[in-house]
Amino acid sequence: MRASIRVGSTFGLGLLWTALVTLPLMAGVQEGRDRTALATGETLGELCTPGATALGQAGANAMHTLVLVALGLATVLLVLVGGATL
């Protein structure tokens, strides 16, 4: 907690721009993933790994989901550390 307060007091609202950049990117990636799945009937993992096993496709889907979650958490943490509010 002490380190986050120190970082927040150092940067203030200086990191808020990262939320403005990452949130639309994250939403765009998710929207593209959803539209592709609706149009083709296949998940992103199936499209990226056509010759892979079901385990490989599940791994690709899991990695994509983890990236989206990490982007979301990074955005929230930067806003919290920066002391800004959404």
C-alpha positions as a LaTeX table, in Angstrom:
\begin{tabular}{lrrr}
\hline
Residue & $x$ (\AA) & $y$ (\AA) & $z$ (\AA) \\
\hline
Met1 & 0.00 & 0.00 & 0.00 \\
Arg2 & 2.82 & 2.36 & 0.85 \\
Ala3 & 4.45 & 1.96 & $-2.57$ \\
Ser4 & 1.18 & 2.60 & $-4.41$ \\
Ile5 & 0.61 & 5.79 & $-2.41$ \\
Arg6 & 4.13 & 6.93 & $-3.24$ \\
Val7 & 3.64 & 6.20 & $-6.94$ \\
Gly8 & 0.25 & 7.91 & $-6.91$ \\
Ser9 & 1.66 & 11.00 & $-5.30$ \\
Thr10 & 4.56 & 11.02 & $-7.75$ \\
Phe11 & 2.60 & 10.61 & $-10.97$ \\
Gly12 & $-0.82$ & 11.95 & $-9.98$ \\
Leu13 & $-3.05$ & 12.02 & $-13.05$ \\
Gly14 & $-0.07$ & 11.58 & $-15.37$ \\
Leu15 & $-0.90$ & 7.95 & $-16.11$ \\
Leu16 & $-4.59$ & 8.50 & $-16.81$ \\
Trp17 & $-3.89$ & 8.71 & $-20.54$ \\
Thr18 & $-3.08$ & 4.99 & $-20.53$ \\
Ala19 & $-6.69$ & 4.23 & $-19.59$ \\
Leu20 & $-7.88$ & 6.37 & $-22.47$ \\
Val21 & $-5.65$ & 4.40 & $-24.84$ \\
Thr22 & $-6.09$ & 0.85 & $-23.55$ \\
Leu23 & $-9.84$ & 0.76 & $-22.94$ \\
Pro24 & $-10.84$ & 1.42 & $-26.58$ \\
Leu25 & $-8.18$ & $-1.01$ & $-27.80$ \\
Met26 & $-9.42$ & $-3.69$ & $-25.43$ \\
Ala27 & $-13.02$ & $-3.11$ & $-26.46$ \\
Gly28 & $-12.07$ & $-3.23$ & $-30.13$ \\
Val29 & $-10.24$ & $-6.52$ & $-29.77$ \\
Gln30 & $-13.16$ & $-8.04$ & $-27.89$ \\
Glu31 & $-15.67$ & $-6.76$ & $-30.47$ \\
Gly32 & $-13.59$ & $-8.17$ & $-33.33$ \\
Arg33 & $-13.34$ & $-11.50$ & $-31.56$ \\
Asp34 & $-17.10$ & $-11.65$ & $-31.02$ \\
Arg35 & $-17.99$ & $-10.64$ & $-34.58$ \\
Thr36 & $-15.55$ & $-13.14$ & $-36.03$ \\
Ala37 & $-17.02$ & $-15.92$ & $-33.90$ \\
Leu38 & $-20.56$ & $-15.00$ & $-34.94$ \\
Ala39 & $-19.69$ & $-14.80$ & $-38.64$ \\
Thr40 & $-17.63$ & $-17.98$ & $-38.87$ \\
Gly41 & $-19.04$ & $-20.11$ & $-36.08$ \\
Glu42 & $-15.50$ & $-20.70$ & $-34.82$ \\
Thr43 & $-13.67$ & $-19.23$ & $-31.87$ \\
Leu44 & $-10.53$ & $-17.15$ & $-32.24$ \\
Gly45 & $-8.47$ & $-20.10$ & $-31.07$ \\
Glu46 & $-9.93$ & $-22.33$ & $-33.78$ \\
Leu47 & $-9.23$ & $-19.72$ & $-36.45$ \\
Cys48 & $-5.65$ & $-19.06$ & $-35.30$ \\
Thr49 & $-4.75$ & $-22.73$ & $-34.95$ \\
Pro50 & $-6.54$ & $-24.61$ & $-37.75$ \\
Gly51 & $-4.37$ & $-27.73$ & $-37.54$ \\
Ala52 & $-4.00$ & $-27.80$ & $-33.78$ \\
Thr53 & $-5.64$ & $-30.12$ & $-31.32$ \\
Ala54 & $-8.57$ & $-29.09$ & $-29.15$ \\
Leu55 & $-6.11$ & $-28.50$ & $-26.30$ \\
Gly56 & $-4.07$ & $-26.12$ & $-28.46$ \\
Gln57 & $-7.17$ & $-24.21$ & $-29.48$ \\
Ala58 & $-8.32$ & $-23.97$ & $-25.87$ \\
Gly59 & $-4.86$ & $-22.67$ & $-24.97$ \\
Ala60 & $-5.07$ & $-19.97$ & $-27.66$ \\
Asn61 & $-8.50$ & $-18.90$ & $-26.38$ \\
Ala62 & $-7.23$ & $-18.87$ & $-22.80$ \\
Met63 & $-4.22$ & $-16.74$ & $-23.74$ \\
His64 & $-6.43$ & $-14.24$ & $-25.53$ \\
Thr65 & $-8.75$ & $-14.01$ & $-22.55$ \\
Leu66 & $-5.80$ & $-13.58$ & $-20.19$ \\
Val67 & $-4.45$ & $-10.74$ & $-22.33$ \\
Leu68 & $-7.82$ & $-8.98$ & $-22.19$ \\
Val69 & $-8.04$ & $-9.47$ & $-18.43$ \\
Ala70 & $-4.47$ & $-8.22$ & $-17.98$ \\
Leu71 & $-5.23$ & $-5.10$ & $-20.04$ \\
Gly72 & $-8.31$ & $-4.43$ & $-17.96$ \\
Leu73 & $-6.47$ & $-4.91$ & $-14.68$ \\
Ala74 & $-3.57$ & $-2.76$ & $-15.85$ \\
Thr75 & $-5.98$ & 0.02 & $-16.75$ \\
Val76 & $-7.73$ & $-0.16$ & $-13.39$ \\
Leu77 & $-4.44$ & $-0.28$ & $-11.49$ \\
Leu78 & $-3.03$ & 2.66 & $-13.39$ \\
Val79 & $-6.12$ & 4.68 & $-12.65$ \\
Leu80 & $-6.02$ & 3.69 & $-8.98$ \\
Val81 & $-2.30$ & 4.28 & $-8.62$ \\
Gly82 & $-2.56$ & 7.53 & $-10.52$ \\
Gly83 & $-5.24$ & 8.68 & $-8.11$ \\
Ala84 & $-7.75$ & 9.34 & $-10.88$ \\
Thr85 & $-11.39$ & 8.38 & $-11.03$ \\
Leu86 & $-13.27$ & 6.97 & $-13.98$ \\
\hline
\end{tabular}
